[in-house]
Amino acid sequence: MLDAVAQDMRFHDRADAGRQLAERLQRYAHRADVLVLGLPRGGVPVAYEIAQALNAPLDVCLVRKLGVPDHKELALGAIASGGVRVLNDDVVSGMNISTPTIDAIAAKELQELQRRDRAYRGDRPPLDIRDRTVILVDDGIATGATMRAAVSVIKPQQPARLIVAAPVVAPPIYEELSLAVDEVVYVAMPEALRAIGFWYEDFAQTSDADVRQRLADQS
């Protein structure tokens, strides 16, 4: 059970979270240089609401979490396109996860990353990031591995400004990301984050079809 304070901080669903987050990003509305990137799958419905509110184009930033064996929701790291791999060293050492195990998990997730690229974009190339103001969106940031991997993909493409946005963020990760990007925007930063799903009344899985539809609607 969530306590009363935590209950008040919960979002109805990802669309509600996206609209609340968009209110904190209004200074970027109606600007030709702004681009919103959602992390599939769950970050895309949040990013869609932001893109709608800001009148900005929407694309995806493809990243895959590397889940701990038998504890899939706990991230030991993440991978992204271009061979990017980010590890949560505390999780890897604390749970004594071997390098061969990490390599096997990463190889499997790379296949899914490539499948999603084909499924979401088809033959459409990614939007150009250089000299744009990029808002990188997920539905929550707990360990930070997935978002760090996404940042590692975006920064070399030389955006003019890089903003990370999520409805709920863990305090230590907020501090860490604030050093890596220009700005971190959030709605809630609870001391005890728990799982991201705790902060949503409806945390139903987002499907590939949902992602494709939102990209088509905001293209």
Secondary structure, DSSP 4 states (H G I P E B T S, - for coil): ---HHHHHH-BSSHHHHHHHHHHTTGGGTT-TTEEEEE-TTTHHHHHHHHHHHHT--EEE--EEEEEETTEEEEEEEEEETTTEEEE-HHHHHHTT--HHHHHHHHHHHHHHHHHHHHHHHTTPPPPP-TTSEEEEE-S-BSS-HHHHHHHHHHGGG--SEEEEEEEEB-HHHHHHHHHHSSEEEEEE--SS---GGGGBS--PPPPHHHHHHHHHHT-
